[in-house]
Amino acid sequence: MEENIREIIRRELPALITQDPQLRDWVWHLIHEYAPSRAETESRFEQTLAELRAMREESERKWAENLRKWEENERRWEENLRKWEENDRRWEENQRQLRTILEQIEKVDHRIDRTIGALGACWGVASEVSFRNALKAILEKSFGVIVEHVEYHDASGEVFGRPDQVELDVLIHDGEVLACEIKSSASRADIYTFERKVRSYEKRTHRKVDRMLLISPMVKEKDQDLARELGIEVYSDAEEVLP
């Protein structure tokens, strides 16, 4: 029923509007009551344009602000990069100067070590000679000990592994033969050499050495153990070996 009424209105209304002025005015007022006017439509259009314009301006403002921030960040980045490069350059320069200083210190250390070593060697040799002479004088004059400083050429090289001069101090008292080695410091190699010198002396003189004495203030504990294994007595003071 409702569909039929709508169909009748759609079919008959155009002709009725043309024929009946009052009906036409009524339809006109009815349409304007529910549909917006041209002015209202234009007003809404202008409002929409204004809103779009405002949105565009806000977007442009934000874009300009972001661009300004980007440029500022880029400037800061370039400044930081410049500072990093400057710090790297300074670091490399400091490292170069430090290496130079360390090289100079190392050279000075080498010179000092060589100087100290040379002085130590000279002092050690002089001390050994002085100590040997003093011990010889004490033993011979006060205790009747015969002190011999033996020197000979070891042609076979049994002591040093090649032909060389051998020196050995020998003490004789009441028929007892003592071989004595006096050194400012004695290493493991010195202990082995002392023992070979004694054996070489025994072969050369056909005289048995009753005791081997190593007198030195500087002998490592483990080297003293080696000396005892080889039958060598280690003393750090001359008074320990006085009769």
C-alpha positions as CSV (number, residue, x, y, z in Angstrom):
1,M,0.0,0.0,0.0
2,E,2.8,2.4,1.0
3,E,4.7,1.6,-2.2
4,N,1.7,2.3,-4.3
5,I,1.2,5.7,-2.7
6,R,4.9,6.6,-3.4
7,E,4.5,5.4,-7.0
8,I,1.4,7.6,-7.4
9,I,3.2,10.6,-5.9
10,R,6.2,10.2,-8.2
11,R,4.0,9.8,-11.2
12,E,1.4,12.5,-10.5
13,L,3.3,15.2,-8.5
14,P,5.1,16.9,-11.5
15,A,1.9,17.5,-13.4
16,L,0.0,18.7,-10.3
17,I,2.8,21.2,-9.5
18,T,2.6,22.6,-13.0
19,Q,-1.2,22.9,-12.9
20,D,-1.7,24.0,-9.3
21,P,0.2,27.1,-8.1
22,Q,-0.7,26.6,-4.4
23,L,0.5,23.1,-4.5
24,R,3.7,24.3,-6.1
25,D,4.3,26.9,-3.4
26,W,3.6,24.3,-0.7
27,V,6.1,21.9,-2.1
28,W,8.6,24.7,-2.5
29,H,8.3,25.8,1.2
30,L,8.4,22.1,2.2
31,I,11.7,21.6,0.3
32,H,13.3,24.7,1.8
33,E,12.2,23.8,5.2
34,Y,14.3,20.5,5.1
35,A,17.1,21.5,2.6
36,P,19.8,24.1,3.4
37,S,19.7,27.4,1.5
38,R,22.3,28.6,-1.0
39,A,23.6,31.0,1.6
40,E,23.9,28.3,4.2
41,T,25.5,26.0,1.6
42,E,28.0,28.7,0.7
43,S,28.6,29.5,4.4
44,R,29.3,25.8,5.1
45,F,31.6,25.7,2.0
46,E,33.5,28.8,3.2
47,Q,33.8,27.3,6.7
48,T,35.2,24.1,5.2
49,L,37.7,26.0,3.1
50,A,38.7,28.0,6.2
51,E,39.2,24.8,8.2
52,L,41.3,23.3,5.3
53,R,43.3,26.6,5.1
54,A,43.9,26.5,8.8
55,M,45.0,22.9,8.7
56,R,47.4,23.6,5.8
57,E,48.8,26.6,7.7
58,E,49.3,24.5,10.8
59,S,50.9,21.8,8.7
60,E,53.2,24.3,7.1
61,R,54.1,25.8,10.5
62,K,54.8,22.3,11.9
63,W,56.9,21.5,8.8
64,A,58.8,24.7,9.2
65,E,59.4,24.0,12.9
66,N,60.5,20.5,12.2
67,L,62.8,21.7,9.4
68,R,64.3,24.3,11.8
69,K,64.9,21.6,14.4
70,W,66.4,19.3,11.8
71,E,68.8,22.1,10.6
72,E,69.7,22.8,14.3
73,N,70.3,19.1,14.9
74,E,72.4,18.9,11.8
75,R,74.4,21.9,12.9
76,R,74.9,20.3,16.3
77,W,75.9,17.1,14.7
78,E,78.5,18.8,12.5
79,E,79.8,20.7,15.6
80,N,80.1,17.4,17.5
81,L,81.8,15.7,14.6
82,R,84.3,18.6,14.4
83,K,84.9,18.3,18.1
84,W,85.4,14.5,17.8
85,E,87.8,14.9,15.0
86,E,89.7,17.5,17.0
87,N,89.7,15.2,20.1
88,D,91.0,12.3,17.9
89,R,93.7,14.6,16.5
90,R,94.7,15.6,20.1
91,W,94.6,11.9,21.2
92,E,96.8,10.8,18.4
93,E,99.2,13.7,19.2
94,N,99.2,12.8,22.9
95,Q,99.9,9.2,22.0
96,R,102.7,10.2,19.7
97,Q,104.2,12.4,22.5
98,L,103.7,9.6,25.0
99,R,105.5,7.1,22.8
100,T,108.3,9.5,22.3
101,I,108.6,10.0,26.1
102,L,108.5,6.3,26.7
103,E,111.2,5.7,24.1
104,Q,113.3,8.4,25.8
105,I,112.7,6.9,29.2
106,E,113.6,3.4,27.9
107,K,116.8,4.8,26.4
108,V,117.7,6.4,29.7
109,D,116.8,3.2,31.6
110,H,119.1,1.2,29.3
111,R,121.9,3.7,29.9
112,I,121.3,3.6,33.7
113,D,121.2,-0.2,33.7
114,R,124.4,-0.4,31.7
115,T,126.1,2.1,34.0
116,I,124.9,0.4,37.1
117,G,125.8,-3.0,35.7
118,A,129.3,-1.8,34.8
119,L,129.7,-0.2,38.2
120,G,128.4,-3.3,39.9
121,A,130.7,-5.5,38.0
122,C,133.7,-3.3,38.8
123,W,132.7,-3.1,42.4
124,G,132.0,-6.9,42.5
125,V,135.5,-7.7,41.1
126,A,137.2,-5.3,43.4
127,S,135.3,-6.6,46.4
128,E,136.2,-10.2,45.5
129,V,139.8,-9.3,45.2
130,S,139.8,-7.3,48.5
131,F,138.0,-10.0,50.4
132,R,140.3,-12.7,49.0
133,N,143.4,-10.8,50.0
134,A,142.0,-10.1,53.5
135,L,141.0,-13.7,54.1
136,K,144.4,-14.9,52.9
137,A,146.1,-12.6,55.3
138,I,143.9,-13.6,58.2
139,L,144.2,-17.3,57.6
140,E,147.9,-17.4,56.9
141,K,149.0,-15.1,59.7
142,S,146.6,-16.0,62.5
143,F,145.8,-19.7,61.8
144,G,148.8,-21.1,59.9
145,V,146.7,-21.9,56.8
146,I,148.5,-22.1,53.5
147,V,146.5,-20.2,50.8
148,E,147.4,-20.9,47.2
149,H,145.9,-19.1,44.2
150,V,146.2,-21.6,41.4
151,E,146.1,-20.6,37.8
152,Y,146.6,-22.8,34.7
153,H,145.4,-23.2,31.1
154,D,142.7,-25.7,30.6
155,A,143.6,-26.9,27.1
156,S,141.0,-29.6,27.0
157,G,138.1,-27.2,27.8
158,E,136.6,-29.5,30.4
159,V,135.8,-26.5,32.7
160,F,134.3,-23.9,30.3
161,G,133.6,-26.1,27.3
162,R,136.5,-24.6,25.5
163,P,140.2,-24.0,26.2
164,D,140.5,-21.2,28.7
165,Q,142.4,-19.9,31.8
166,V,141.3,-21.5,35.1
167,E,141.7,-19.8,38.5
168,L,141.1,-21.5,41.9
169,D,141.9,-20.7,45.5
170,V,143.1,-23.6,47.6
171,L,143.5,-23.7,51.3
172,I,145.7,-26.3,53.1
173,H,145.5,-26.8,56.8
174,D,146.8,-29.9,58.8
175,G,146.9,-31.9,55.6
176,E,143.3,-31.1,54.6
177,V,142.7,-29.5,51.2
178,L,139.9,-27.0,50.8
179,A,138.9,-25.4,47.5
180,C,137.5,-21.9,48.0
181,E,135.4,-19.8,45.6
182,I,134.8,-16.2,46.6
183,K,132.2,-14.2,44.6
184,S,130.1,-11.1,45.2
185,S,127.2,-13.1,43.8
186,A,126.9,-16.7,42.7
187,S,124.5,-18.0,40.1
188,R,123.6,-21.6,39.2
189,A,126.1,-21.6,36.4
190,D,128.8,-20.4,38.8
191,I,128.1,-23.3,41.1
192,Y,128.5,-25.8,38.2
193,T,131.6,-24.1,37.1
194,F,133.2,-24.2,40.6
195,E,132.5,-27.9,40.8
196,R,134.2,-28.5,37.4
197,K,137.2,-26.4,38.4
198,V,137.7,-28.5,41.5
199,R,137.5,-31.8,39.5
200,S,139.9,-30.4,36.9
201,Y,142.3,-29.3,39.7
202,E,142.2,-32.8,41.2
203,K,143.0,-34.4,37.9
204,R,145.8,-32.0,37.2
205,T,147.5,-32.2,40.7
206,H,146.4,-35.8,41.7
207,R,145.4,-34.2,45.0
208,K,142.0,-34.9,46.6
209,V,140.0,-31.9,47.6
210,D,138.4,-32.6,51.0
211,R,136.0,-29.7,51.1
212,M,134.6,-27.2,48.6
213,L,133.6,-23.8,50.0
214,L,131.6,-21.2,48.2
215,I,131.7,-17.8,50.0
216,S,129.1,-15.3,48.6
217,P,126.5,-13.0,50.2
218,M,124.1,-13.5,47.3
219,V,123.1,-17.1,46.5
220,K,119.5,-18.0,45.8
221,E,118.0,-20.6,48.1
222,K,117.3,-23.1,45.2
223,D,120.9,-22.6,44.0
224,Q,122.2,-23.3,47.5
225,D,120.3,-26.6,47.4
226,L,122.1,-27.4,44.1
227,A,125.4,-26.6,45.7
228,R,124.7,-28.9,48.6
229,E,123.8,-31.7,46.1
230,L,127.2,-31.2,44.5
231,G,129.0,-31.3,47.9
232,I,129.7,-27.6,48.0
233,E,129.3,-25.7,51.3
234,V,127.8,-22.3,51.0
235,Y,128.8,-19.5,53.4
236,S,127.7,-15.9,53.4
237,D,130.3,-14.6,55.9
238,A,134.1,-15.2,56.1
239,E,133.9,-15.8,59.9
240,E,131.8,-18.9,59.2
241,V,134.9,-20.6,57.6
242,L,137.6,-19.5,60.0
243,P,139.2,-22.5,61.8
